[in-house]
Amino acid sequence: MTLGALFVAMGVALSFVRIPLSSVTEITLTGLPMAAGGFVLGPCMGFVIGALIDIIGFLAAPKGAYFPGFTLSYGLVGMIYGLLLYHNFWGKRERKISVLSRGNTGLVLRIITAHLIKTLTISLCLNCIWLSVFYGMSFKAVFITSLPKELINFPIEVFLIYILIVSLKRIRRIN
């Protein structure tokens, strides 16, 4: 529970860090604690960590009205990372026959798969629906403006998540 609270605190703190790439594109680091929480604590705690990051982040610095759809999105992101990265599932010996569980190659494939699922289902579908409902815009307009941002962020975020998980594995000696 303490480790989960630490990931939530890191997520809230990192929600204030934004690295602008252009006037509409920026890199945010909020997904890193969600990926780390899912990796270390599993999909259920990943969901809780993601949802709490959104709720506490909103309470710490509200940027407009609260919308529960984004809390669901954050929770699902943590759950997706937990489902595909959780070390206790992929580290078991009986799973070693799978390509997804073989060393660093398997880890990279799982990170890319998790991030691809997150990008396609959450960032480009669910969040675009929430934004179109919240602001009264058409889904197509929101989707078209979100697509370039997600294409630019994808390799950067995959790289950052990989570096984070390799570091966590060294610290905790998780195989």
MDTraj code that builds the backbone (N, CA, C; nanometers):
import mdtraj as md
import numpy as np

residues = "MET THR LEU GLY ALA LEU PHE VAL ALA MET GLY VAL ALA LEU SER PHE VAL ARG ILE PRO LEU SER SER VAL THR GLU ILE THR LEU THR GLY LEU PRO MET ALA ALA GLY GLY PHE VAL LEU GLY PRO CYS MET GLY PHE VAL ILE GLY ALA LEU ILE ASP ILE ILE GLY PHE LEU ALA ALA PRO LYS GLY ALA TYR PHE PRO GLY PHE THR LEU SER TYR GLY LEU VAL GLY MET ILE TYR GLY LEU LEU LEU TYR HIS ASN PHE TRP GLY LYS ARG GLU ARG LYS ILE SER VAL LEU SER ARG GLY ASN THR GLY LEU VAL LEU ARG ILE ILE THR ALA HIS LEU ILE LYS THR LEU THR ILE SER LEU CYS LEU ASN CYS ILE TRP LEU SER VAL PHE TYR GLY MET SER PHE LYS ALA VAL PHE ILE THR SER LEU PRO LYS GLU LEU ILE ASN PHE PRO ILE GLU VAL PHE LEU ILE TYR ILE LEU ILE VAL SER LEU LYS ARG ILE ARG ARG ILE ASN".split()
xyz = np.array([
    [0.0818, -0.1182, 0.0000],
    [0.0000, 0.0000, 0.0000],
    [0.0876, 0.1266, 0.0000],
    [0.1957, 0.1195, 0.0739],
    [0.2873, 0.2337, 0.0797],
    [0.3506, 0.2595, -0.0566],
    [0.3886, 0.1529, -0.1234],
    [0.4490, 0.1676, -0.2559],
    [0.3483, 0.2267, -0.3544],
    [0.2236, 0.1835, -0.3454],
    [0.1182, 0.2405, -0.4296],
    [0.0998, 0.3888, -0.4038],
    [0.1019, 0.4277, -0.2761],
    [0.0900, 0.5695, -0.2409],
    [0.2080, 0.6495, -0.2947],
    [0.3253, 0.5888, -0.2946],
    [0.4435, 0.6555, -0.3499],
    [0.4280, 0.6779, -0.5003],
    [0.3763, 0.5774, -0.5710],
    [0.3529, 0.5942, -0.7150],
    [0.2474, 0.7016, -0.7420],
    [0.1439, 0.7073, -0.6586],
    [0.0414, 0.8116, -0.6737],
    [0.1038, 0.9493, -0.6520],
    [0.1829, 0.9635, -0.5475],
    [0.2479, 1.0922, -0.5195],
    [0.3401, 1.1333, -0.6343],
    [0.4157, 1.0376, -0.6873],
    [0.5029, 1.0687, -0.8016],
    [0.4203, 1.1092, -0.9229],
    [0.3085, 1.0398, -0.9460],
    [0.2226, 1.0732, -1.0593],
    [0.1636, 1.2112, -1.0490],
    [0.1193, 1.2481, -0.9286],
    [0.0632, 1.3827, -0.9082],
    [0.1723, 1.4873, -0.9286],
    [0.2906, 1.4626, -0.8742],
    [0.4006, 1.5587, -0.8913],
    [0.4407, 1.5699, -1.0382],
    [0.4465, 1.4563, -1.1083],
    [0.4857, 1.4595, -1.2495],
    [0.3767, 1.5159, -1.3400],
    [0.2530, 1.5223, -1.2911],
    [0.1464, 1.5804, -1.3736],
    [0.1684, 1.7297, -1.3971],
    [0.2523, 1.7909, -1.3156],
    [0.2834, 1.9327, -1.3328],
    [0.3995, 1.9552, -1.4292],
    [0.4701, 1.8477, -1.4659],
    [0.5850, 1.8579, -1.5566],
    [0.5365, 1.8350, -1.6991],
    [0.5532, 1.9334, -1.7819],
    [0.5144, 1.9231, -1.9230],
    [0.6291, 1.9770, -2.0068],
    [0.6699, 1.8967, -2.1053],
    [0.7788, 1.9363, -2.1942],
    [0.7169, 1.9676, -2.3300],
    [0.7065, 2.0968, -2.3652],
    [0.6418, 2.1312, -2.4922],
    [0.7311, 2.0993, -2.6120],
    [0.6712, 2.0355, -2.7137],
    [0.7402, 2.0088, -2.8393],
    [0.6966, 2.1064, -2.9474],
    [0.5718, 2.1489, -2.9382],
    [0.5184, 2.2508, -3.0292],
    [0.4040, 2.3201, -2.9550],
    [0.3289, 2.4005, -3.0268],
    [0.2201, 2.4731, -2.9606],
    [0.1080, 2.3801, -2.9151],
    [0.0936, 2.2634, -2.9784],
    [-0.0127, 2.1704, -2.9400],
    [0.0389, 2.0368, -2.8877],
    [0.1667, 2.0111, -2.8994],
    [0.2222, 1.8819, -2.8600],
    [0.3169, 1.8982, -2.7428],
    [0.2983, 1.8129, -2.6426],
    [0.3853, 1.8165, -2.5264],
    [0.4037, 1.6749, -2.4737],
    [0.5140, 1.6558, -2.4053],
    [0.5407, 1.5278, -2.3406],
    [0.5034, 1.5437, -2.1943],
    [0.4218, 1.4507, -2.1462],
    [0.3895, 1.4476, -2.0044],
    [0.4452, 1.3182, -1.9467],
    [0.4818, 1.3220, -1.8231],
    [0.5462, 1.2075, -1.7590],
    [0.4538, 1.1341, -1.6629],
    [0.3253, 1.1652, -1.6668],
    [0.2298, 1.1058, -1.5730],
    [0.2159, 0.9553, -1.5926],
    [0.2361, 0.9070, -1.7128],
    [0.2219, 0.7635, -1.7397],
    [0.3311, 0.6778, -1.6787],
    [0.4441, 0.7379, -1.6446],
    [0.5548, 0.6599, -1.5888],
    [0.5210, 0.5955, -1.4544],
    [0.4646, 0.6678, -1.3577],
    [0.4281, 0.6018, -1.2323],
    [0.3164, 0.4990, -1.2497],
    [0.2271, 0.5217, -1.3462],
    [0.1219, 0.4230, -1.3708],
    [0.1821, 0.2939, -1.4262],
    [0.2786, 0.3069, -1.5187],
    [0.3454, 0.1890, -1.5736],
    [0.4262, 0.1185, -1.4649],
    [0.4968, 0.1949, -1.3832],
    [0.5758, 0.1358, -1.2748],
    [0.4858, 0.0673, -1.1725],
    [0.3742, 0.1312, -1.1387],
    [0.2796, 0.0711, -1.0446],
    [0.2200, -0.0568, -1.0986],
    [0.1848, -0.0575, -1.2262],
    [0.1328, -0.1792, -1.2877],
    [0.2366, -0.2890, -1.2929],
    [0.3603, -0.2524, -1.3213],
    [0.4705, -0.3493, -1.3286],
    [0.4974, -0.4134, -1.1935],
    [0.5028, -0.3335, -1.0895],
    [0.5396, -0.3830, -0.9572],
    [0.4207, -0.4418, -0.8821],
    [0.3029, -0.3777, -0.8913],
    [0.1905, -0.4140, -0.8058],
    [0.0750, -0.4844, -0.8771],
    [0.0744, -0.4890, -1.0090],
    [-0.0285, -0.5613, -1.0816],
    [-0.1396, -0.4739, -1.1356],
    [-0.2326, -0.5354, -1.2098],
    [-0.3359, -0.4574, -1.2781],
    [-0.4379, -0.3912, -1.1859],
    [-0.4757, -0.4559, -1.0774],
    [-0.5754, -0.3943, -0.9875],
    [-0.5195, -0.2688, -0.9224],
    [-0.3999, -0.2799, -0.8681],
    [-0.3373, -0.1616, -0.8074],
    [-0.3000, -0.0596, -0.9138],
    [-0.2674, -0.1048, -1.0352],
    [-0.2415, -0.0123, -1.1449],
    [-0.3639, 0.0731, -1.1736],
    [-0.4830, 0.0108, -1.1719],
    [-0.6073, 0.0847, -1.1921],
    [-0.6271, 0.1871, -1.0811],
    [-0.6088, 0.1448, -0.9568],
    [-0.6270, 0.2347, -0.8418],
    [-0.5277, 0.3504, -0.8481],
    [-0.4025, 0.3191, -0.8797],
    [-0.2985, 0.4225, -0.8883],
    [-0.3355, 0.5253, -0.9953],
    [-0.3749, 0.4783, -1.1138],
    [-0.4126, 0.5697, -1.2213],
    [-0.5301, 0.6580, -1.1837],
    [-0.6339, 0.5976, -1.1251],
    [-0.7523, 0.6757, -1.0867],
    [-0.7182, 0.7782, -0.9789],
    [-0.6386, 0.7377, -0.8805],
    [-0.6018, 0.8314, -0.7738],
    [-0.5123, 0.9440, -0.8239],
    [-0.4256, 0.9151, -0.9199],
    [-0.3423, 1.0211, -0.9782],
    [-0.4320, 1.1286, -1.0400],
    [-0.5361, 1.0866, -1.1110],
    [-0.6263, 1.1837, -1.1723],
    [-0.7041, 1.2616, -1.0671],
    [-0.7609, 1.1919, -0.9687],
    [-0.8441, 1.2593, -0.8681],
    [-0.7612, 1.3545, -0.7823],
    [-0.6494, 1.3076, -0.7301],
    [-0.5657, 1.3922, -0.6438],
    [-0.5004, 1.5035, -0.7246],
    [-0.4614, 1.4739, -0.8486],
    [-0.4063, 1.5785, -0.9349],
    [-0.5076, 1.6889, -0.9609],
    [-0.6341, 1.6501, -0.9791],
    [-0.7387, 1.7516, -0.9972],
    [-0.7578, 1.8330, -0.8704],
    [-0.7597, 1.7660, -0.7562],
    [-0.7786, 1.8383, -0.6300],
    [-0.6606, 1.9304, -0.5995],
    [-0.5402, 1.8900, -0.6394],
    [-0.4207, 1.9712, -0.6136],
    [-0.4173, 2.0959, -0.7013],
    [-0.4564, 2.0825, -0.8264],
    [-0.4538, 2.1963, -0.9185],
    [-0.5624, 2.1788, -1.0233],
    [-0.6855, 2.2181, -0.9917],
    [-0.7945, 2.2006, -1.0879],
    [-0.7727, 2.2852, -1.2136],
    [-0.7901, 2.2204, -1.3279],
    [-0.7800, 2.2903, -1.4569],
    [-0.9153, 2.2801, -1.5253],
    [-1.0127, 2.3478, -1.4727],
    [-1.1476, 2.3380, -1.5254],
    [-1.2323, 2.2479, -1.4375],
    [-1.3437, 2.2022, -1.4929],
    [-1.4363, 2.1181, -1.4176],
    [-1.3868, 1.9737, -1.4141],
    [-1.4267, 1.9024, -1.3104],
    [-1.3913, 1.7609, -1.2986],
    [-1.4801, 1.6794, -1.3915],
    [-1.4209, 1.5817, -1.4608],
    [-1.4953, 1.4930, -1.5490],
    [-1.4539, 1.3498, -1.5171],
    [-1.5465, 1.2655, -1.4675],
    [-1.5103, 1.1307, -1.4236],
    [-1.4625, 1.0392, -1.5359],
    [-1.4924, 1.0729, -1.6596],
    [-1.4441, 0.9917, -1.7713],
    [-1.2923, 0.9836, -1.7755],
    [-1.2258, 1.0943, -1.7435],
    [-1.0796, 1.0938, -1.7441],
    [-1.0232, 1.0110, -1.6293],
    [-1.0946, 1.0052, -1.5170],
    [-1.0531, 0.9194, -1.4068],
    [-1.0586, 0.7736, -1.4502],
    [-1.1645, 0.7372, -1.5212],
    [-1.1756, 0.6019, -1.5752],
    [-1.0614, 0.5740, -1.6728],
    [-1.0304, 0.6698, -1.7580],
    [-0.9214, 0.6528, -1.8546],
    [-0.7882, 0.6306, -1.7839],
    [-0.7579, 0.7122, -1.6843],
    [-0.6333, 0.6974, -1.6097],
    [-0.6267, 0.5612, -1.5419],
    [-0.7378, 0.5192, -1.4820],
    [-0.7413, 0.3888, -1.4176],
    [-0.7178, 0.2764, -1.5169],
    [-0.7805, 0.2855, -1.6336],
    [-0.7617, 0.1826, -1.7361],
    [-0.6189, 0.1793, -1.7886],
    [-0.5546, 0.2938, -1.7966],
    [-0.4139, 0.2968, -1.8379],
    [-0.3286, 0.2184, -1.7384],
    [-0.3475, 0.2447, -1.6095],
    [-0.2733, 0.1703, -1.5081],
    [-0.3018, 0.0214, -1.5144],
    [-0.4265, -0.0153, -1.5429],
    [-0.4639, -0.1556, -1.5527],
    [-0.4009, -0.2217, -1.6752],
    [-0.3990, -0.1519, -1.7874],
    [-0.3377, -0.2068, -1.9092],
    [-0.1894, -0.2341, -1.8851],
    [-0.1201, -0.1368, -1.8255],
    [0.0212, -0.1600, -1.7959],
    [0.0385, -0.2765, -1.6986],
    [-0.0501, -0.2863, -1.6008],
    [-0.0424, -0.3971, -1.5058],
    [-0.0654, -0.5314, -1.5709],
    [-0.1622, -0.5385, -1.6621],
    [-0.1916, -0.6651, -1.7291],
    [-0.0754, -0.7134, -1.8145],
    [-0.0072, -0.6208, -1.8795],
    [0.0981, -0.6617, -1.9719],
    [0.2392, -0.6564, -1.9143],
    [0.2585, -0.5854, -1.8045],
    [0.3936, -0.5705, -1.7512],
    [0.4156, -0.6346, -1.6160],
    [0.3108, -0.6752, -1.5474],
    [0.3230, -0.7253, -1.4103],
    [0.4272, -0.8366, -1.4026],
    [0.5296, -0.8146, -1.3236],
    [0.6448, -0.9054, -1.3194],
    [0.6109, -1.0425, -1.2634],
    [0.5169, -1.0542, -1.1714],
    [0.4857, -1.1852, -1.1140],
    [0.4220, -1.2783, -1.2163],
    [0.3492, -1.2241, -1.3131],
    [0.2897, -1.3081, -1.4159],
    [0.3937, -1.3492, -1.5194],
    [0.4673, -1.2515, -1.5712],
    [0.5594, -1.2804, -1.6807],
    [0.6907, -1.3398, -1.6335],
    [0.7176, -1.3358, -1.5042],
    [0.8425, -1.3887, -1.4532],
    [0.8370, -1.5350, -1.4158],
    [0.7204, -1.5982, -1.4192],
    [0.7090, -1.7378, -1.3795],
    [0.7743, -1.8292, -1.4824],
    [0.8344, -1.9369, -1.4361],
    [0.9067, -2.0285, -1.5240],
    [0.8180, -2.0929, -1.6292],
    [0.6932, -2.1264, -1.5946],
    [0.6080, -2.1929, -1.6921],
    [0.5693, -2.1010, -1.8074],
    [0.5904, -1.9736, -1.7950],
    [0.5586, -1.8792, -1.9019],
    [0.6802, -1.8525, -1.9918],
    [0.7944, -1.9132, -1.9646],
    [0.9174, -1.8833, -2.0382],
    [0.9119, -1.9241, -2.1850],
    [0.8173, -2.0065, -2.2236],
    [0.8096, -2.0484, -2.3630],
    [0.7557, -1.9378, -2.4533],
    [0.6914, -1.8397, -2.3966],
    [0.6335, -1.7310, -2.4738],
    [0.7404, -1.6302, -2.5134],
    [0.7256, -1.5759, -2.6335],
    [0.8175, -1.4713, -2.6806],
    [0.8084, -1.3489, -2.5908],
    [0.6888, -1.3215, -2.5373],
    [0.6687, -1.2038, -2.4547],
    [0.7339, -1.2144, -2.3178],
    [0.7835, -1.3320, -2.2813],
    [0.8439, -1.3459, -2.1485],
    [0.9937, -1.3699, -2.1542],
    [1.0542, -1.3589, -2.2704],
    [1.1970, -1.3847, -2.2839],
    [1.2803, -1.2574, -2.2699],
    [1.3401, -1.2388, -2.1566],
    [1.4381, -1.1333, -2.1329],
    [1.3957, -0.9944, -2.1758],
    [1.4938, -0.9171, -2.2205],
    [1.4686, -0.7784, -2.2593],
    [1.3850, -0.7678, -2.3860],
    [1.3996, -0.8629, -2.4778],
    [1.3180, -0.8595, -2.5995],
    [1.1706, -0.8719, -2.5644],
    [1.1384, -0.9652, -2.4759],
    [0.9999, -0.9804, -2.4318],
    [0.9495, -0.8571, -2.3605],
    [1.0364, -0.7974, -2.2774],
    [0.9986, -0.6762, -2.2055],
    [0.9674, -0.5629, -2.3029],
    [1.0522, -0.5444, -2.4028],
    [1.0295, -0.4390, -2.5023],
    [0.8995, -0.4646, -2.5775],
    [0.8755, -0.5895, -2.6164],
    [0.7514, -0.6223, -2.6869],
    [0.6287, -0.5977, -2.6001],
    [0.6380, -0.6315, -2.4718],
    [0.5251, -0.6070, -2.3813],
    [0.5016, -0.4582, -2.3617],
    [0.6089, -0.3801, -2.3488],
    [0.5943, -0.2349, -2.3325],
    [0.5308, -0.1747, -2.4574],
    [0.5800, -0.2139, -2.5748],
    [0.5238, -0.1611, -2.6998],
    [0.3773, -0.2012, -2.7131],
    [0.3454, -0.3274, -2.6815],
    [0.2072, -0.3737, -2.6900],
    [0.1173, -0.2979, -2.5928],
    [0.1617, -0.2851, -2.4682],
    [0.0821, -0.2130, -2.3684],
    [0.0613, -0.0687, -2.4094],
    [0.1668, -0.0055, -2.4574],
    [0.1552, 0.1357, -2.4938],
    [0.0714, 0.1530, -2.6206],
    [0.0792, 0.0576, -2.7121],
    [-0.0036, 0.0635, -2.8322],
    [-0.1511, 0.0484, -2.7966],
    [-0.1822, -0.0469, -2.7091],
    [-0.3212, -0.0636, -2.6641],
    [-0.3683, 0.0625, -2.5934],
    [-0.2842, 0.1170, -2.5067],
    [-0.3188, 0.2408, -2.4349],
    [-0.3424, 0.3558, -2.5323],
    [-0.2560, 0.3695, -2.6313],
    [-0.2680, 0.4804, -2.7257],
    [-0.3936, 0.4670, -2.8108],
    [-0.4176, 0.3467, -2.8635],
    [-0.5317, 0.3282, -2.9530],
    [-0.6654, 0.3323, -2.8795],
    [-0.6738, 0.2643, -2.7654],
    [-0.8033, 0.2549, -2.6979],
    [-0.8325, 0.3721, -2.6044],
    [-0.7324, 0.4147, -2.5298],
    [-0.7565, 0.5197, -2.4307],
    [-0.7326, 0.6584, -2.4908],
    [-0.6122, 0.6832, -2.5412],
    [-0.5774, 0.8179, -2.5874],
    [-0.6540, 0.8603, -2.7113],
    [-0.6654, 0.7690, -2.8093],
    [-0.7280, 0.8082, -2.9352],
    [-0.8771, 0.7788, -2.9425],
    [-0.9276, 0.6913, -2.8591],
    [-1.0724, 0.6636, -2.8628],
    [-1.1431, 0.7221, -2.7411],
    [-1.1133, 0.6660, -2.6248],
    [-1.1869, 0.7045, -2.5048],
    [-1.1679, 0.8524, -2.4700],
    [-1.0440, 0.9005, -2.4689],
    [-1.0210, 1.0416, -2.4352],
    [-1.0800, 1.1360, -2.5397],
    [-1.0794, 1.0942, -2.6661],
    [-1.1420, 1.1779, -2.7693],
    [-1.2929, 1.1834, -2.7495],
    [-1.3512, 1.0718, -2.7061],
    [-1.4947, 1.0727, -2.6744],
    [-1.5216, 1.1667, -2.5577],
    [-1.4387, 1.1555, -2.4510],
    [-1.4594, 1.2418, -2.3338],
    [-1.4457, 1.3889, -2.3721],
    [-1.3436, 1.4218, -2.4523],
    [-1.3245, 1.5611, -2.4921],
    [-1.4383, 1.6109, -2.5800],
    [-1.4872, 1.5269, -2.6700],
    [-1.5976, 1.5706, -2.7560],
    [-1.7264, 1.5898, -2.6756],
    [-1.7493, 1.5044, -2.5749],
    [-1.8665, 1.5218, -2.4883],
    [-1.8498, 1.6448, -2.4001],
    [-1.7314, 1.6588, -2.3420],
    [-1.7061, 1.7668, -2.2463],
    [-1.7111, 1.9047, -2.3113],
    [-1.6513, 1.9166, -2.4313],
    [-1.6442, 2.0466, -2.4967],
    [-1.7481, 2.0651, -2.6065],
    [-1.8264, 1.9615, -2.6378],
    [-1.9273, 1.9725, -2.7422],
    [-1.8694, 1.9791, -2.8821],
    [-1.7510, 1.9232, -2.9006],
    [-1.6862, 1.9214, -3.0314],
    [-1.7154, 1.7881, -3.0995],
    [-1.6891, 1.7815, -3.2287],
    [-1.7082, 1.6544, -3.2980],
    [-1.5917, 1.5608, -3.2652],
    [-1.6218, 1.4321, -3.2595],
    [-1.5197, 1.3315, -3.2309],
    [-1.4085, 1.3376, -3.3346],
    [-1.4456, 1.3540, -3.4597],
    [-1.3481, 1.3562, -3.5696],
    [-1.2464, 1.4696, -3.5519],
    [-1.2943, 1.5864, -3.5142],
    [-1.2049, 1.7013, -3.4950],
    [-1.1069, 1.6760, -3.3806],
    [-1.1570, 1.6209, -3.2712],
    [-1.0707, 1.5921, -3.1566],
    [-0.9697, 1.4830, -3.1937],
    [-1.0154, 1.3813, -3.2644],
    [-0.9284, 1.2708, -3.3048],
    [-0.8155, 1.3197, -3.3952],
    [-0.8503, 1.4020, -3.4927],
    [-0.7499, 1.4510, -3.5885],
    [-0.6450, 1.5372, -3.5190],
    [-0.6851, 1.6153, -3.4204],
    [-0.5863, 1.6967, -3.3484],
    [-0.5038, 1.6135, -3.2506],
    [-0.5570, 1.5005, -3.2040],
    [-0.4839, 1.4158, -3.1094],
    [-0.3844, 1.3224, -3.1780],
    [-0.4111, 1.2854, -3.3010],
    [-0.3291, 1.1859, -3.3706],
    [-0.1817, 1.2252, -3.3837],
    [-0.1485, 1.3460, -3.4307],
    [-0.0057, 1.3802, -3.4412],
    [0.0669, 1.3779, -3.3063],
    [-0.0007, 1.4259, -3.2022],
    [0.0580, 1.4259, -3.0682],
    [0.0914, 1.2836, -3.0243],
    [-0.0010, 1.1913, -3.0455],
    [0.0213, 1.0528, -3.0045],
    [0.1309, 0.9868, -3.0872],
    [0.1385, 1.0194, -3.2150],
    [0.2443, 0.9627, -3.2998],
    [0.3829, 1.0105, -3.2565],
    [0.3926, 1.1356, -3.2167],
    [0.5205, 1.1902, -3.1706],
    [0.5559, 1.1340, -3.0333],
    [0.4586, 1.1257, -2.9440],
    [0.4848, 1.0806, -2.8071],
    [0.5112, 0.9309, -2.7956],
    [0.4590, 0.8510, -2.8880],
    [0.4670, 0.7055, -2.8738],
    [0.6097, 0.6538, -2.8516],
    [0.7043, 0.6802, -2.9421],
    [0.8392, 0.6243, -2.9196],
    [0.9087, 0.6832, -2.7971],
    [0.8812, 0.8078, -2.7673],
    [0.9438, 0.8719, -2.6519],
    [0.8955, 0.8064, -2.5231],
    [0.7639, 0.7864, -2.5122],
    [0.7084, 0.7267, -2.3913],
    [0.7485, 0.5803, -2.3769],
    [0.7535, 0.5060, -2.4869],
    [0.7991, 0.3666, -2.4811],
    [0.9424, 0.3610, -2.4294],
    [1.0274, 0.4484, -2.4798],
    [1.1670, 0.4520, -2.4350],
    [1.1761, 0.4851, -2.2865],
    [1.1007, 0.5858, -2.2411],
    [1.1049, 0.6245, -2.1001],
    [1.0522, 0.5130, -2.0091],
    [0.9460, 0.4454, -2.0509],
    [0.8925, 0.3348, -1.9711],
    [0.9931, 0.2203, -1.9652],
    [1.0590, 0.1917, -2.0768],
    [1.1609, 0.0856, -2.0776],
    [1.2741, 0.1185, -1.9803],
    [1.3251, 0.2404, -1.9845],
    [1.4331, 0.2816, -1.8946],
    [1.3884, 0.2698, -1.7494],
    [1.2653, 0.3120, -1.7203],
    [1.2122, 0.3053, -1.5844],
    [1.2024, 0.1607, -1.5356],
    [1.1489, 0.0724, -1.6175],
    [1.1301, -0.0662, -1.5747],
    [1.2631, -0.1385, -1.5607],
    [1.3567, -0.1131, -1.6498],
    [1.4902, -0.1735, -1.6353],
    [1.5548, -0.1246, -1.5053],
    [1.5355, 0.0015, -1.4724],
    [1.5888, 0.0541, -1.3459],
    [1.5217, -0.0110, -1.2264],
    [1.3897, -0.0295, -1.2331],
    [1.3184, -0.0962, -1.1241],
    [1.3639, -0.2407, -1.1082],
    [1.3909, -0.3069, -1.2186],
    [1.4374, -0.4449, -1.2119],
    [1.5740, -0.4522, -1.1440],
    [1.6588, -0.3546, -1.1703],
    [1.7909, -0.3530, -1.1059],
    [1.7789, -0.3258, -0.9572],
    [1.6902, -0.2345, -0.9217],
    [1.6735, -0.1989, -0.7804],
    [1.6163, -0.3162, -0.7019],
    [1.5122, -0.3789, -0.7551],
    [1.4438, -0.4852, -0.6831],
    [1.4908, -0.6244, -0.7229],
    [1.5790, -0.6320, -0.8214],
    [1.6273, -0.7600, -0.8736],
    [1.5118, -0.8501, -0.9138],
    [1.4208, -0.7913, -0.9940],
    [1.3062, -0.8636, -1.0442],
    [1.3426, -0.9207, -1.1801],
    [1.3249, -1.0477, -1.1990],
    [1.3564, -1.1088, -1.3290],
    [1.2312, -1.1235, -1.4126],
])
top = md.Topology()
chain = top.add_chain()
for i, resn in enumerate(residues, 1):
    res = top.add_residue(resn, chain, resSeq=i)
    for name in ("N", "CA", "C"):
        top.add_atom(name, md.element.get_by_symbol(name[0]), res)
traj = md.Trajectory(xyz[None], top)
